[in-house]
């Protein structure tokens, strides 16, 4: 089975964690599925699950980057998820220093 087939077996939360860890080399990475809070909303079709997530990422790769650039880095890492059913992300993106990890 190819890697694409293996991805189908993983939850979206697991794929998000894996992709963000690989791309951003996160010191802290928290992914919370909050899709249940949006069940029944017009944008959630056919009772889809794993559509809304809160993400907290602490990464040295955010050093020198403004907040918009940090969010773009997260969105870029998750582009294929956003194209395949991920509807919304709430992002907290900090440097290790900002998170008190100096």
Residue frames relative to the residue before (quaternion, step in Angstrom):
aa qw qx qy qz dx dy dz
X 1.0000 0.0000 0.0000 0.0000 0.00 0.00 0.00
X 0.4372 -0.7050 0.4974 0.2539 3.59 -0.91 0.89
X 0.6848 -0.4853 0.3370 0.4266 3.55 -1.24 0.23
X 0.6000 0.5587 -0.3737 0.4338 3.61 1.05 -0.63
X 0.6520 0.5077 -0.3116 0.4691 3.59 0.97 -0.79
X 0.6380 0.5229 -0.3264 0.4615 3.56 1.02 -0.74
X 0.6219 0.5587 -0.3454 0.4263 3.60 1.02 -0.72
X 0.5933 0.5793 -0.3663 0.4221 3.57 1.09 -0.64
X 0.6746 0.5117 -0.2889 0.4468 3.58 1.06 -0.72
X 0.6397 0.5122 -0.3269 0.4707 3.58 1.18 -0.42
X 0.5000 -0.6097 0.5019 0.3555 3.55 -1.15 0.51
X 0.6262 -0.5235 0.4051 0.4119 3.55 -1.22 0.42
X 0.6171 0.5500 -0.3513 0.4397 3.61 0.98 -0.77
X 0.6587 0.5017 -0.3085 0.4683 3.60 0.95 -0.83
X 0.6564 0.5014 -0.3116 0.4696 3.57 0.98 -0.82
X 0.6211 0.5331 -0.3386 0.4640 3.59 1.01 -0.80
X 0.6574 0.5102 -0.3107 0.4593 3.59 0.86 -0.94
X 0.6741 0.5068 -0.2988 0.4466 3.55 0.84 -0.98
X 0.6876 0.4873 -0.2889 0.4542 3.58 0.84 -0.95
X 0.6834 0.4761 -0.2983 0.4663 3.59 0.87 -0.89
X 0.6352 0.5239 -0.3358 0.4574 3.59 0.99 -0.76
X 0.6659 0.5132 -0.2977 0.4523 3.56 0.93 -0.91
X 0.7424 0.4276 -0.2284 0.4624 3.58 0.78 -1.04
X 0.8073 0.3172 -0.1375 0.4782 3.59 0.85 -0.98
X 0.2777 -0.7820 0.5134 0.2186 3.61 1.25 -0.17
X 0.0239 0.8744 -0.4820 0.0508 3.53 0.92 1.06
X 0.3818 -0.6783 0.5845 0.2291 3.53 -1.16 0.77
X 0.7500 0.0625 -0.0305 0.6578 3.54 1.18 -0.75
X 0.0648 0.7848 -0.6130 0.0639 3.55 -0.96 0.88
X 0.0361 0.7834 -0.6164 0.0709 3.54 -0.64 1.18
X 0.0387 -0.7809 0.6233 -0.0145 3.55 -0.89 0.99
X 0.0261 -0.8056 0.5908 -0.0361 3.56 -0.68 1.14
X 0.3038 -0.7378 0.5805 0.1622 3.55 -0.82 1.07
X 0.0181 -0.8103 0.5846 -0.0358 3.58 -0.54 1.20
X 0.2255 0.8184 -0.4979 0.1774 3.56 1.22 0.50
X 0.5980 0.5921 -0.3610 0.4018 3.58 1.03 -0.76
X 0.6277 0.5478 -0.3373 0.4383 3.61 1.13 -0.58
X 0.7403 0.4003 -0.2001 0.5017 3.58 1.24 -0.39
X 0.3376 0.7487 -0.5028 0.2695 3.58 1.25 0.19
X 0.7931 0.2947 -0.2303 0.4807 3.54 -0.94 0.92
X 0.5046 0.6282 -0.4382 0.3984 3.61 1.24 -0.13
X 0.6427 -0.5632 0.3643 0.3703 3.56 -1.13 0.68
X 0.6845 0.5003 -0.2918 0.4427 3.60 0.98 -0.79
X 0.6485 0.4799 -0.3195 0.4970 3.60 1.23 -0.34
X 0.1600 -0.8379 0.5202 0.0419 3.55 -0.17 1.32
X 0.8689 0.0668 -0.0580 0.4870 3.53 -1.13 0.76
X 0.5880 -0.6002 0.3589 0.4064 3.58 1.03 0.80
X 0.1298 0.8161 -0.5465 0.1359 3.57 1.01 0.80
X 0.2332 -0.7552 0.5948 0.1467 3.55 -1.14 0.66
X 0.7893 0.3057 -0.2426 0.4741 3.55 -1.34 0.20
X 0.3906 0.7365 -0.4552 0.3125 3.55 0.87 1.02
X 0.7790 0.2404 -0.1052 0.5694 3.60 1.16 -0.61
X 0.0267 0.8182 -0.5703 0.0682 3.58 -0.80 1.05
X 0.2653 -0.6717 0.6614 0.2026 3.49 -1.35 0.52
X 0.0525 -0.7993 0.5985 -0.0093 3.56 -0.89 0.97
X 0.0593 -0.7543 0.6530 0.0334 3.55 -1.01 0.92
X 0.0101 0.8027 -0.5929 0.0632 3.54 -0.71 1.14
X 0.0696 -0.7456 0.6617 0.0371 3.54 -0.98 0.94
X 0.1471 0.8061 -0.5475 0.1694 3.54 -0.53 1.22
X 0.5005 -0.6400 0.5044 0.2924 3.54 -1.11 0.76
X 0.5768 0.5938 -0.3774 0.4151 3.58 1.19 -0.40
X 0.6072 0.5478 -0.3547 0.4532 3.58 1.27 -0.20
X 0.4316 0.7029 -0.4648 0.3219 3.62 1.24 -0.19
X 0.8375 0.1710 -0.1527 0.4959 3.56 -0.88 1.01
X 0.6205 0.5275 -0.3467 0.4654 3.60 1.27 0.03
X 0.4128 -0.6861 0.5285 0.2819 3.58 -0.98 0.78
X 0.7256 -0.4605 0.2900 0.4212 3.57 -1.29 0.28
X 0.6362 0.5273 -0.3360 0.4521 3.60 0.95 -0.81
X 0.6651 0.4977 -0.3013 0.4681 3.60 0.92 -0.87
X 0.6267 0.5324 -0.3352 0.4598 3.60 1.00 -0.78
X 0.6662 0.4888 -0.3017 0.4756 3.57 0.91 -0.91
X 0.6254 0.5333 -0.3350 0.4608 3.59 1.01 -0.79
X 0.6217 0.5394 -0.3390 0.4557 3.61 1.03 -0.76
X 0.6511 0.4979 -0.3074 0.4834 3.59 1.01 -0.82
X 0.6699 0.4970 -0.3007 0.4625 3.58 0.85 -0.96
X 0.6411 0.5256 -0.3285 0.4525 3.59 0.95 -0.81
X 0.6578 0.5137 -0.3084 0.4564 3.58 0.99 -0.83
X 0.7657 0.3549 -0.1711 0.5083 3.56 1.14 -0.66
X 0.2283 0.8286 -0.4902 0.1451 3.59 1.24 0.35
X 0.6953 0.4703 -0.2974 0.4549 3.60 0.84 -0.90
X 0.6104 0.5290 -0.3528 0.4723 3.61 1.12 -0.56
X 0.6556 0.5143 -0.3064 0.4602 3.58 0.99 -0.83
X 0.6747 0.4783 -0.2829 0.4857 3.57 1.17 -0.57
X 0.7654 0.3682 -0.1821 0.4955 3.59 1.22 -0.33
X 0.8312 -0.2571 0.0988 0.4829 3.58 0.99 0.77
X 0.5402 0.5653 -0.4277 0.4535 3.61 1.18 -0.25
X 0.2065 -0.8334 0.5082 0.0677 3.56 -0.51 1.20
X 0.8328 -0.0103 0.0645 0.5497 3.60 0.89 -0.87
X 0.1087 -0.7625 0.6362 0.0444 3.52 -1.20 0.78
X 0.1432 -0.7038 0.6849 0.1228 3.50 -1.16 0.73
X 0.0995 -0.8480 0.5205 -0.0135 3.58 -0.49 1.22
X 0.0643 -0.7056 0.7039 0.0498 3.51 -1.13 0.88
X 0.0232 0.8116 -0.5783 0.0800 3.58 -0.54 1.21
X 0.0647 0.8208 -0.5569 0.1096 3.57 -0.43 1.25
X 0.4700 -0.6056 0.5514 0.3292 3.50 -1.32 0.37
X 0.6475 -0.4973 0.3748 0.4394 3.61 -1.17 0.30
X 0.6359 0.5298 -0.3376 0.4483 3.61 0.97 -0.77
X 0.6626 0.5041 -0.3041 0.4631 3.59 0.92 -0.90
X 0.6980 0.4517 -0.2573 0.4925 3.58 1.14 -0.65
X 0.5317 -0.6580 0.3917 0.3618 3.58 1.28 0.06
X 0.5111 0.6678 -0.4025 0.3617 3.58 1.18 0.49
X 0.2091 0.8108 -0.5323 0.1243 3.59 1.24 0.08
